[in-house]
C-alpha cells in the first residue's frame, strides 16, 4: 500500500511541475505579445543589431554608447542578424531564454531537496506575473538570469567534475562580460569552489574565469575601462580620468524624488519579488542552523549564496535609490539575481524548525505589522484602479470621527477628511485626490496586520502541544502561504505593470515599422528625437544613417561638454544635435514639437509628412511619432 501511495505522490509531483511549467509558458507568451517595448529593450536590440551586423563595432570611436558590457548588446544582436531584425525576433529570443530558466532551477532544487521542493519552487515562480513580465522582454535581465541559473547548475552540488567546474565558470565569466553589475558572482563562485571542493577546483574555476575575462578585456582595451571607472571613486584613481567620459555636473537627466517615493520603490521591489525577498527572509529566520549543518556541502552553499544574494541586493539598492539615474529600476534590478533566491529557498525549506524564535513573539509581531502596513502603502497605485475604489474613498472621506467637546464624546459632527485638513492644513481636493488614495491602503495594511496577529494568537492559545511550535512560526508561515495565494493578485505581483498594453503589440509595432519603412528611403539620415517610444522602430528601416548617440535619447544627452569628445564615446549635446539636424533627411519626434525645434526645422527646410498615428495604441495610452522630411526629398549620402 505504501508503495502505491509513493508512486501516486511521485506522479502528482511531476504533474504539478508540468502544470506550473505550462502555466508559466502561457503567461510568458501572453506577456510577450502584450507588453509595449521599453527604451531599454529597443536599445539592446538596435545597438545589438548595429554591432552584430558590422555597422559599428564595440567601443568604436563615434559609434554607439557602450554603457553596458559588450555581450549585453552582441548576444541579442546576433539573434537579430540570424533571424531578422524586429521586435518579434527579440521577444521570441527572450521567451525561449525565460522558459529555459525553469528546468535549470528545478534541477538544482531537486539536487538539494528532492522533487517536491523543486516543484514547489516552480509553482512560486509561475504564480508571480510581474516576474514573468520582466523576463518576457528582450532586456539583459532574462539573459543574465539564464546564464546564472545554468552556471549554478554546473557548479552547485556535492561532487563536481572538472568539466562541470569549467563549464560553470565559463558561463560565470560570460555573465560579467554581459553586465558588470554582476561582478560579485564570480568572486563568490570562486570562494565556494575553494571552500567546498578544495584547491584544485578553486584554481580551475579561477583560471577559467580569469583567462576568459582577460581575453575579452584585451580585445576591447583600453576603451572597455569606461564600463568600470564609473564604479571606482575618482579620488583614488585619477589616472583613469581619460575614460571618465561624462562630468556628473553636465548630465541632463536626473531623478529627484520624495522620501515616500523612496519607500514606495523599495517596497514595490519586495512586493513584486515577494518570495525571494520577504519570503526568503522569513525562511532564513525559521531555519534551524543545526539541521543545516548536518550536511556540510549544503551548509557551505547556503552561506556563500546568501552572501552573494545580500551583496547583489544591497549593491542594486544603492545603484537605484542611491543614485539619480534610475531610481525606479530596483524591481527590475532584482530580476537579475532572483534565481539565487529561489535556489536558497529550495535548500532552506527542509531545514525549517517549528519551535524556532520562541520568545521573540512581540518583536516578530511588531515587524509583521510594519511589513503589512508598508505593503499596504506600496499597493496604492493598484488600489486606486479597483472598481470598488470610489466606495472605499467615500467611506473613509465621510467617516465620522469621535470628538470630545466640553467633556462629552460626540460622534458624527466631525468627518475624517476634516481632521486631516485641519491638522495638516490641506484643502478638500488635496485630501480626496492626494492623501486618501495613499492613506487608505496603508491603514488597511496596518489593520490587516493587527487582525492577523490576533487570529494567530487565538489559534496558538488553543494548540495542545505548544512545546513543538512557536507563535512566530505560525505567524510567518501563514504569511508565506497566503502570499502564494495572493501573488497573482494586485496585492503582490498581479497589478498593473508599467509596460502593459494590448495583446497585439508585436503586430502593431510590425505594422508601424513597415509604414515607417515605406515613408523613409533606404540610406536616409535620421534625426531621432522620439522619447515616448522604443527605438526598436528603427530596426524596420533599411540601412538608416543614425547619430548613434541618439539611441539612448535624453539618457545620453549632456549639458555642455566638448562636442567631439562626447560624440567619440556615443554621447551628444546641443551642438551635436544642431549639427546633425542640419545634415538629416528626416526628423522623427514625439509630439508636440517645441517652438525652438519648430523654428530650426523650418530654417533647415523640413516639412511635415503623415505621422505614425498611432504608432502604438494601448488600452489607455496612444503613442504617436511626428515625421518631418527635407523639402527637396533627396537623400544625401
C-alpha positions as CSV (number, residue, x, y, z in Angstrom):
1,X,0.0,0.0,0.0
2,X,2.8,2.4,0.9
3,X,4.5,1.7,-2.4
4,X,1.3,2.6,-4.3
5,X,0.9,5.8,-2.4
6,X,4.5,6.7,-3.0
7,X,4.0,6.2,-6.8
8,X,0.9,8.3,-6.7
9,X,2.9,11.1,-4.8
10,X,5.6,11.0,-7.5
11,X,3.1,11.2,-10.3
12,X,1.3,14.1,-8.6
13,X,4.6,15.9,-8.0
14,X,5.6,15.6,-11.7
15,X,2.1,16.5,-12.8
16,X,2.2,19.7,-10.6
17,X,5.7,20.6,-12.0
18,X,4.4,20.2,-15.6
19,X,1.3,22.2,-14.8
20,X,3.4,25.0,-13.3
21,X,5.7,25.0,-16.4
22,X,2.6,25.1,-18.7
23,X,1.1,28.0,-16.6
24,X,4.4,29.9,-16.9
25,X,4.6,29.3,-20.7
26,X,1.1,30.6,-21.2
27,X,1.7,33.7,-19.1
28,X,5.1,34.3,-20.8
29,X,3.5,34.0,-24.2
30,X,0.8,36.4,-23.3
31,X,3.3,38.9,-21.8
32,X,5.5,38.6,-24.9
33,X,2.6,39.8,-27.0
34,X,1.1,42.4,-24.7
35,X,4.0,44.4,-23.3
36,X,4.9,47.6,-25.2
37,X,8.7,47.8,-25.9
38,X,10.6,49.8,-23.4
39,X,13.6,52.1,-24.2
40,X,16.0,49.6,-22.8
41,X,14.5,46.8,-25.0
42,X,14.9,48.9,-28.1
43,X,18.4,49.9,-27.1
44,X,19.6,46.4,-26.6
45,X,18.0,45.2,-29.9
46,X,19.0,48.2,-32.0
47,X,22.5,48.6,-30.7
48,X,23.0,44.8,-30.8
49,X,21.9,44.6,-34.4
50,X,24.1,47.5,-35.5
51,X,27.1,45.9,-33.7
52,X,26.4,42.4,-34.8
53,X,25.8,43.4,-38.5
54,X,29.1,45.3,-38.6
55,X,27.6,48.8,-39.0
56,X,29.6,49.7,-35.8
57,X,32.0,47.8,-33.6
58,X,32.1,47.8,-29.8
59,X,33.8,50.9,-28.4
60,X,34.4,52.2,-31.9
61,X,35.1,56.0,-31.9
62,X,31.9,57.9,-32.9
63,X,29.9,54.7,-32.5
64,X,27.2,53.6,-30.1
65,X,27.4,54.4,-26.4
66,X,28.8,51.3,-24.7
67,X,27.2,51.9,-21.4
68,X,26.9,48.2,-20.8
69,X,29.4,45.4,-21.4
70,X,29.7,44.1,-25.0
71,X,27.7,40.8,-24.8
72,X,24.6,42.6,-23.4
73,X,24.3,44.0,-26.9
74,X,26.0,41.4,-29.1
75,X,24.1,38.4,-28.0
76,X,20.6,39.8,-28.8
77,X,22.2,41.4,-31.9
78,X,23.4,38.1,-33.2
79,X,19.9,36.7,-32.8
80,X,18.5,39.7,-34.7
81,X,21.0,39.1,-37.5
82,X,20.3,35.4,-37.7
83,X,16.5,35.5,-37.6
84,X,15.8,39.0,-39.0
85,X,15.6,42.4,-37.3
86,X,12.4,43.3,-35.5
87,X,10.6,43.2,-32.2
88,X,9.2,39.7,-32.8
89,X,12.7,38.2,-33.0
90,X,13.7,39.9,-29.8
91,X,10.6,38.7,-28.0
92,X,10.9,35.1,-29.1
93,X,14.6,35.2,-28.0
94,X,13.5,36.4,-24.5
95,X,10.7,33.9,-24.4
96,X,13.0,30.9,-25.1
97,X,15.5,32.1,-22.5
98,X,12.9,32.5,-19.8
99,X,11.4,29.1,-20.4
100,X,14.9,27.5,-20.2
101,X,15.4,29.1,-16.8
102,X,12.8,26.9,-15.2
103,X,14.2,23.5,-15.8
104,X,17.6,24.7,-14.6
105,X,16.1,25.9,-11.3
106,X,14.1,22.7,-10.9
107,X,17.1,20.5,-11.5
108,X,19.2,22.5,-9.0
109,X,16.4,22.4,-6.4
110,X,15.9,18.7,-6.9
111,X,19.6,18.1,-6.4
112,X,19.4,19.7,-2.9
113,X,15.9,18.9,-1.7
114,X,14.1,16.5,-3.9
115,X,11.3,16.6,-6.4
116,X,8.6,18.0,-4.1
117,X,10.5,21.1,-3.1
118,X,11.7,21.6,-6.6
119,X,8.1,21.5,-7.8
120,X,7.1,24.0,-5.1
121,X,9.7,26.4,-6.3
122,X,8.3,26.2,-9.9
123,X,4.9,26.9,-8.5
124,X,6.2,30.0,-6.7
125,X,7.8,31.3,-10.0
126,X,4.7,30.5,-12.0
127,X,2.3,32.4,-9.7
128,X,4.3,35.7,-9.9
129,X,3.0,37.6,-13.0
130,X,5.4,40.5,-12.7
131,X,8.5,38.3,-12.6
132,X,7.3,36.6,-15.8
133,X,6.8,40.0,-17.4
134,X,10.4,41.1,-16.6
135,X,11.7,38.1,-18.4
136,X,9.3,38.4,-21.4
137,X,11.2,41.5,-22.6
138,X,14.4,41.3,-24.7
139,X,16.5,43.1,-22.0
140,X,19.6,41.9,-20.2
141,X,17.7,40.6,-17.1
142,X,16.4,37.5,-18.8
143,X,19.8,36.8,-20.4
144,X,21.7,37.2,-17.1
145,X,19.1,35.0,-15.2
146,X,19.5,32.3,-17.9
147,X,23.3,32.4,-17.7
148,X,23.3,32.5,-13.9
149,X,21.0,29.5,-13.5
150,X,22.9,27.3,-15.8
151,X,26.2,28.4,-14.4
152,X,25.0,27.4,-10.9
153,X,23.6,24.1,-12.3
154,X,27.1,23.1,-13.2
155,X,28.8,24.4,-10.1
156,X,26.5,23.6,-7.2
157,X,26.5,20.1,-5.8
158,X,28.3,17.7,-3.5
159,X,30.7,16.5,-6.2
160,X,31.7,18.4,-9.3
161,X,33.8,17.1,-12.1
162,X,36.5,19.2,-13.8
163,X,34.3,19.7,-17.0
164,X,31.4,20.9,-14.8
165,X,33.6,23.4,-13.0
166,X,35.0,24.7,-16.3
167,X,31.5,24.9,-17.9
168,X,30.0,26.7,-14.9
169,X,33.0,29.1,-14.6
170,X,32.8,29.8,-18.3
171,X,29.2,30.9,-18.0
172,X,30.1,32.9,-14.9
173,X,32.7,34.8,-17.0
174,X,30.1,35.4,-19.7
175,X,27.8,36.9,-17.1
176,X,30.3,39.5,-16.1
177,X,31.2,40.2,-19.8
178,X,27.4,40.8,-20.3
179,X,26.7,43.0,-17.2
180,X,29.5,44.4,-15.0
181,X,27.0,44.8,-12.1
182,X,27.1,41.0,-11.7
183,X,30.8,41.0,-10.8
184,X,30.2,39.7,-7.3
185,X,29.0,36.4,-8.9
186,X,32.5,35.3,-9.9
187,X,34.0,36.3,-6.6
188,X,31.6,34.2,-4.6
189,X,31.7,31.3,-7.1
190,X,35.5,31.0,-6.7
191,X,35.2,31.2,-2.9
192,X,32.6,28.3,-3.0
193,X,34.8,26.2,-5.2
194,X,37.9,26.6,-2.9
195,X,35.8,26.1,0.3
196,X,33.7,23.2,-0.8
197,X,35.7,21.3,-3.4
198,X,39.3,22.2,-2.5
199,X,42.3,24.0,-4.0
200,X,42.2,22.1,-7.3
201,X,38.6,23.0,-8.1
202,X,39.2,26.6,-6.9
203,X,42.2,27.1,-9.1
204,X,40.4,25.6,-12.1
205,X,37.5,27.9,-11.6
206,X,39.6,31.0,-11.0
207,X,41.8,30.2,-14.0
208,X,38.8,29.6,-16.3
209,X,37.2,32.9,-15.3
210,X,40.4,34.9,-15.4
211,X,41.5,33.7,-18.8
212,X,38.2,34.4,-20.4
213,X,37.9,37.9,-18.8
214,X,41.4,38.8,-19.7
215,X,40.9,37.8,-23.3
216,X,37.7,39.7,-23.5
217,X,39.2,42.8,-22.0
218,X,42.3,42.6,-24.1
219,X,40.2,42.7,-27.3
220,X,38.5,45.9,-26.2
221,X,41.3,47.5,-24.2
222,X,41.5,50.3,-23.1
223,X,38.1,51.6,-24.1
224,X,36.4,48.9,-22.0
225,X,37.6,50.7,-18.9
226,X,34.7,53.2,-19.4
227,X,32.4,50.4,-18.1
228,X,34.4,50.1,-14.9
229,X,35.6,53.6,-13.9
230,X,32.1,54.7,-13.1
231,X,32.1,52.3,-10.2
232,X,35.5,53.4,-8.9
233,X,36.0,56.5,-6.8
234,X,37.8,59.2,-8.8
235,X,39.8,60.4,-5.8
236,X,41.8,57.2,-5.6
237,X,42.1,56.5,-9.3
238,X,42.8,59.9,-11.0
239,X,44.9,58.0,-13.6
240,X,41.7,56.6,-15.0
241,X,40.2,60.1,-15.7
242,X,40.7,59.8,-19.5
243,X,38.0,57.1,-19.5
244,X,35.6,59.0,-17.3
245,X,33.6,60.4,-20.2
246,X,30.9,62.4,-18.5
247,X,31.2,65.0,-15.9
248,X,28.4,64.5,-13.3
249,X,27.7,68.2,-13.3
250,X,27.0,68.2,-17.1
251,X,24.5,65.3,-17.4
252,X,21.0,66.4,-18.4
253,X,18.9,63.5,-17.0
254,X,18.4,63.0,-13.3
255,X,15.6,62.0,-10.9
256,X,14.7,63.7,-7.7
257,X,12.0,62.1,-5.6
258,X,10.5,62.4,-2.1
259,X,11.1,60.2,0.9
260,X,7.8,58.5,0.4
261,X,8.8,57.6,-3.1
262,X,12.0,56.0,-1.9
263,X,9.9,53.9,0.5
264,X,7.4,53.1,-2.3
265,X,10.1,51.9,-4.7
266,X,11.8,49.8,-2.1
267,X,8.6,48.2,-1.0
268,X,7.5,47.7,-4.6
269,X,10.7,45.7,-5.2
270,X,9.9,43.5,-2.1
271,X,6.2,43.2,-3.1
272,X,6.9,42.3,-6.8
273,X,9.6,39.8,-5.7
274,X,7.8,38.6,-2.5
275,X,9.2,35.1,-2.4
276,X,12.9,36.0,-2.9
277,X,12.7,39.0,-0.6
278,X,10.3,38.8,2.3
279,X,9.8,35.0,1.7
280,X,13.5,34.3,1.7
281,X,14.0,36.5,4.8
282,X,11.2,34.6,6.7
283,X,12.6,31.2,5.6
284,X,16.0,32.3,6.8
285,X,14.7,33.3,10.2
286,X,12.8,30.0,10.6
287,X,15.8,27.8,9.5
288,X,17.5,25.6,12.1
289,X,21.2,26.1,11.7
290,X,21.7,22.7,13.4
291,X,19.7,20.9,10.8
292,X,21.5,22.8,8.0
293,X,24.9,21.9,9.4
294,X,24.1,18.2,9.2
295,X,25.1,18.4,5.6
296,X,28.3,20.3,5.1
297,X,28.1,20.9,1.4
298,X,24.5,22.3,1.7
299,X,25.6,24.5,4.6
300,X,28.5,25.9,2.6
301,X,26.3,26.5,-0.4
302,X,23.8,28.4,1.7
303,X,26.5,30.6,3.3
304,X,28.1,31.5,0.0
305,X,24.8,32.0,-1.9
306,X,23.3,34.0,1.0
307,X,26.4,36.3,1.0
308,X,26.2,36.7,-2.8
309,X,22.4,37.5,-2.6
310,X,22.9,40.1,0.1
311,X,25.8,41.8,-1.7
312,X,23.8,41.9,-5.0
313,X,20.7,43.1,-3.3
314,X,22.4,45.9,-1.4
315,X,24.5,47.0,-4.4
316,X,21.5,47.2,-6.6
317,X,19.5,49.1,-3.9
318,X,22.4,51.6,-3.9
319,X,22.6,51.7,-7.7
320,X,18.9,52.6,-8.0
321,X,17.9,54.5,-4.8
322,X,21.4,55.8,-4.0
323,X,21.9,57.5,-7.4
324,X,19.8,59.8,-9.5
325,X,19.9,57.9,-12.8
326,X,17.3,55.2,-12.5
327,X,15.6,55.2,-9.1
328,X,12.5,53.3,-10.2
329,X,14.7,50.4,-11.6
330,X,15.0,48.5,-8.3
331,X,12.3,45.9,-9.1
332,X,13.9,45.2,-12.5
333,X,17.3,45.0,-10.9
334,X,16.2,42.3,-8.5
335,X,15.3,40.2,-11.6
336,X,19.0,39.8,-12.4
337,X,19.6,37.6,-9.4
338,X,16.2,36.4,-8.2
339,X,17.0,32.8,-9.3
340,X,19.6,32.8,-6.4
341,X,16.7,33.5,-4.0
342,X,14.7,30.6,-5.3
343,X,17.6,28.2,-5.1
344,X,18.2,29.3,-1.5
345,X,14.5,28.7,-0.7
346,X,14.8,25.2,-2.0
347,X,17.7,24.5,0.2
348,X,16.4,26.1,3.4
349,X,12.8,24.9,3.4
350,X,13.7,21.3,4.5
351,X,15.7,22.8,7.4
352,X,12.7,24.8,8.9
353,X,12.1,24.5,12.6
354,X,8.6,24.8,14.1
355,X,9.9,25.7,17.5
356,X,12.4,28.4,16.5
357,X,12.1,32.1,17.6
358,X,10.3,31.1,20.8
359,X,10.3,34.2,23.0
360,X,10.6,36.5,20.0
361,X,6.8,36.8,19.5
362,X,6.5,40.5,20.3
363,X,9.4,41.6,18.2
364,X,8.2,39.5,15.3
365,X,4.7,40.8,15.7
366,X,5.9,44.4,15.5
367,X,8.0,43.7,12.4
368,X,5.0,41.9,10.9
369,X,2.6,44.9,11.4
370,X,5.3,47.3,10.0
371,X,5.6,45.0,7.0
372,X,1.9,44.7,6.3
373,X,1.5,48.5,6.7
374,X,4.3,49.2,4.2
375,X,2.9,46.6,1.8
376,X,-0.5,48.4,2.0
377,X,1.3,51.6,1.2
378,X,3.1,50.1,-1.7
379,X,-0.3,48.9,-3.3
380,X,-1.8,52.4,-3.6
381,X,-1.2,52.7,-7.3
382,X,-3.1,49.5,-7.9
383,X,-5.7,50.2,-5.2
384,X,-7.0,53.3,-6.9
385,X,-7.7,51.2,-10.1
386,X,-10.1,48.9,-8.3
387,X,-13.8,49.0,-9.3
388,X,-14.7,49.5,-5.6
389,X,-12.2,52.3,-5.0
390,X,-14.7,55.1,-5.1
391,X,-16.8,53.4,-2.4
392,X,-13.7,53.0,-0.2
393,X,-12.8,56.6,-0.8
394,X,-16.3,57.9,0.0
395,X,-16.4,55.7,3.1
396,X,-13.1,57.0,4.5
397,X,-13.7,60.6,3.4
398,X,-17.0,60.9,5.3
399,X,-16.2,58.6,8.2
400,X,-17.4,60.2,11.5
401,X,-14.6,60.6,14.0
402,X,-15.3,60.5,17.7
403,X,-14.7,64.0,19.1
404,X,-14.5,65.4,22.6
405,X,-16.4,68.7,23.3
406,X,-16.8,70.1,26.7
407,X,-16.1,66.7,28.3
408,X,-18.6,64.9,26.1
409,X,-18.0,62.3,23.4
410,X,-19.6,63.5,20.1
411,X,-19.9,61.2,17.1
412,X,-21.0,62.3,13.6
413,X,-20.3,66.0,13.5
414,X,-16.6,65.8,12.5
415,X,-15.6,63.9,9.4
416,X,-12.3,62.1,8.8
417,X,-11.3,64.4,6.0
418,X,-11.9,67.5,8.2
419,X,-9.5,66.1,10.8
420,X,-6.8,65.7,8.1
421,X,-7.5,69.1,6.5
422,X,-7.3,71.0,9.8
423,X,-4.4,69.1,11.2
424,X,-2.1,69.4,8.2
425,X,-3.6,72.5,6.5
426,X,-4.8,70.6,3.5
427,X,-7.6,71.6,1.0
428,X,-10.7,69.4,0.3
429,X,-9.1,68.4,-3.1
430,X,-5.7,67.5,-1.6
431,X,-7.3,65.2,1.0
432,X,-9.5,63.5,-1.6
433,X,-7.2,63.3,-4.5
434,X,-3.7,63.1,-2.9
435,X,-3.8,61.9,0.7
436,X,-6.6,59.4,0.9
437,X,-5.6,57.3,-2.1
438,X,-2.3,56.6,-0.3
439,X,-3.6,56.6,3.3
440,X,-6.5,54.2,2.8
441,X,-4.4,51.1,1.7
442,X,-1.8,52.0,4.2
443,X,-4.4,51.9,7.0
444,X,-5.8,48.7,5.6
445,X,-2.4,47.1,5.7
446,X,-2.0,48.1,9.3
447,X,-5.4,46.8,10.3
448,X,-4.8,43.5,8.4
449,X,-1.6,43.1,10.3
450,X,-3.2,43.6,13.7
451,X,-6.2,41.3,13.0
452,X,-3.8,38.7,11.6
453,X,-1.7,38.7,14.8
454,X,-4.9,38.4,16.9
455,X,-6.1,35.4,15.0
456,X,-2.8,33.7,15.1
457,X,-2.6,34.4,18.9
458,X,-6.0,32.8,19.4
459,X,-5.0,29.8,17.3
460,X,-1.8,29.5,19.3
461,X,-3.7,29.6,22.6
462,X,-5.8,26.6,21.6
463,X,-2.9,24.5,20.4
464,X,-2.5,21.4,22.7
465,X,1.2,20.9,22.0
466,X,2.8,24.4,22.2
467,X,6.2,23.0,23.0
468,X,6.8,21.9,19.4
469,X,5.7,25.1,17.7
470,X,6.2,28.8,18.3
471,X,3.7,31.6,17.7
472,X,6.3,33.3,15.4
473,X,6.4,30.2,13.2
474,X,2.6,30.1,12.8
475,X,2.5,33.8,12.1
476,X,5.3,33.9,9.5
477,X,4.4,30.6,7.7
478,X,0.8,31.7,7.4
479,X,2.0,34.9,5.8
480,X,4.0,32.8,3.3
481,X,1.1,30.6,2.5
482,X,-1.3,33.5,2.0
483,X,1.4,35.1,-0.1
484,X,1.3,32.1,-2.5
485,X,-2.5,32.6,-2.9
486,X,-2.2,36.4,-3.3
487,X,0.9,36.5,-5.6
488,X,-1.2,36.6,-8.8
489,X,-3.4,39.4,-7.5
490,X,-2.8,43.2,-7.4
491,X,-1.8,43.0,-3.8
492,X,1.5,41.4,-4.8
493,X,2.7,40.6,-8.4
494,X,-0.5,40.8,-10.4
495,X,-1.1,44.6,-10.5
496,X,-0.6,47.0,-13.3
497,X,2.9,46.9,-14.9
498,X,4.5,49.9,-16.5
499,X,4.6,48.4,-20.0
500,X,1.2,46.7,-20.0
501,X,-0.6,47.2,-23.3
502,X,-2.8,45.1,-25.6
503,X,-2.4,41.5,-26.9
504,X,-1.4,42.7,-30.4
505,X,1.7,44.8,-29.5
506,X,4.0,42.8,-31.8
507,X,1.6,43.1,-34.7
508,X,1.1,46.9,-34.1
509,X,4.9,47.5,-33.9
510,X,5.5,45.5,-37.1
511,X,2.8,47.4,-39.0
512,X,4.1,50.8,-37.7
513,X,7.6,49.7,-38.6
514,X,6.6,48.8,-42.1
515,X,4.7,52.0,-42.5
516,X,7.8,53.9,-41.4
517,X,9.9,52.0,-43.9
518,X,7.5,52.9,-46.7
519,X,7.9,56.6,-45.8
520,X,11.7,56.7,-45.4
521,X,14.0,55.8,-48.2
522,X,16.9,53.3,-47.6
523,X,20.1,55.1,-46.5
524,X,18.3,58.2,-45.2
525,X,19.9,60.2,-42.3
526,X,17.5,60.0,-39.4
527,X,17.4,62.6,-36.5
528,X,15.7,60.5,-33.8
529,X,14.1,62.6,-31.0
530,X,11.3,60.2,-30.1
531,X,11.1,59.9,-26.3
532,X,7.8,58.2,-25.8
533,X,8.5,55.1,-27.8
534,X,11.3,52.5,-28.1
535,X,14.0,52.9,-30.8
536,X,13.1,49.3,-31.8
537,X,11.1,51.1,-34.6
538,X,14.4,51.9,-36.3
539,X,15.1,48.2,-36.8
540,X,12.5,48.2,-39.6
541,X,14.3,50.8,-41.7
542,X,16.8,49.7,-44.4
543,X,20.3,50.9,-43.8
544,X,19.4,54.1,-41.9
545,X,22.1,56.6,-41.1
546,X,21.8,57.4,-37.4
547,X,23.5,59.6,-34.9
548,X,24.3,56.7,-32.6
549,X,24.3,58.8,-29.5
550,X,20.6,59.5,-30.0
551,X,19.6,55.8,-29.5
552,X,19.5,56.4,-25.7
553,X,17.7,59.7,-26.2
554,X,17.9,62.0,-23.1
555,X,19.9,59.5,-21.1
556,X,22.9,60.0,-23.2
557,X,22.4,63.8,-23.6
558,X,24.9,66.0,-21.9
559,X,24.6,69.7,-20.9
560,X,27.8,71.3,-22.2
561,X,30.9,69.3,-22.6
562,X,33.3,69.2,-25.6
563,X,31.3,68.0,-28.5
564,X,33.8,65.9,-30.4
565,X,34.9,64.1,-27.2
566,X,31.3,63.3,-26.4
567,X,30.5,62.0,-29.8
568,X,33.6,59.9,-29.8
569,X,32.1,57.9,-26.9
570,X,28.5,57.8,-28.0
571,X,27.1,60.9,-26.2
572,X,25.7,64.1,-27.6
573,X,24.9,67.7,-26.6
574,X,23.0,70.6,-28.0
575,X,25.8,71.5,-30.5
576,X,25.9,67.9,-31.8
577,X,22.1,67.9,-32.1
578,X,22.0,71.1,-34.1
579,X,24.8,69.9,-36.4
580,X,23.1,66.5,-37.0
581,X,19.7,68.2,-37.7
582,X,21.3,70.3,-40.4
583,X,22.5,67.1,-42.1
584,X,19.4,64.9,-41.5
585,X,17.0,63.9,-44.2
586,X,14.2,63.0,-41.7
587,X,13.3,64.3,-38.3
588,X,11.3,62.0,-36.0
589,X,9.9,63.2,-32.7
590,X,7.3,62.8,-30.0
591,X,4.6,65.4,-30.4
592,X,4.2,68.2,-29.6
593,X,7.4,69.8,-31.1
594,X,8.8,72.7,-29.1
595,X,8.7,76.2,-30.7
596,X,12.5,76.3,-30.7
597,X,12.8,73.0,-32.6
598,X,10.0,74.0,-34.9
599,X,11.9,77.1,-35.9
600,X,15.0,75.0,-36.5
601,X,13.1,72.6,-38.7
602,X,11.8,75.5,-40.8
603,X,15.2,77.0,-41.1
604,X,16.7,73.7,-42.4
605,X,13.9,73.2,-44.9
606,X,11.9,70.4,-43.2
607,X,8.2,69.9,-43.8
608,X,5.8,67.6,-42.0
609,X,4.6,64.4,-43.7
610,X,2.0,61.9,-42.5
611,X,2.8,60.8,-38.9
612,X,2.6,57.4,-37.4
613,X,-0.7,58.0,-35.6
614,X,-1.0,55.8,-33.7
615,X,2.4,54.1,-33.8
616,X,1.1,52.1,-30.9
617,X,-2.3,52.0,-29.2
618,X,-2.7,50.6,-25.7
619,X,-5.8,50.5,-23.7
620,X,-5.5,53.9,-22.1
621,X,-2.4,55.3,-24.0
622,X,-1.8,56.4,-27.5
623,X,1.7,56.8,-28.9
624,X,2.5,58.9,-31.9
625,X,5.6,59.7,-34.0
626,X,5.7,63.0,-35.8
627,X,7.7,62.9,-39.1
628,X,9.4,65.7,-41.0
629,X,11.2,65.5,-44.3
630,X,13.6,67.8,-46.1
631,X,11.7,69.8,-48.8
632,X,13.8,68.6,-51.7
633,X,13.1,64.9,-50.9
634,X,16.6,63.9,-51.8
635,X,19.0,61.7,-49.8
636,X,22.4,63.0,-49.1
637,X,24.8,60.0,-48.8
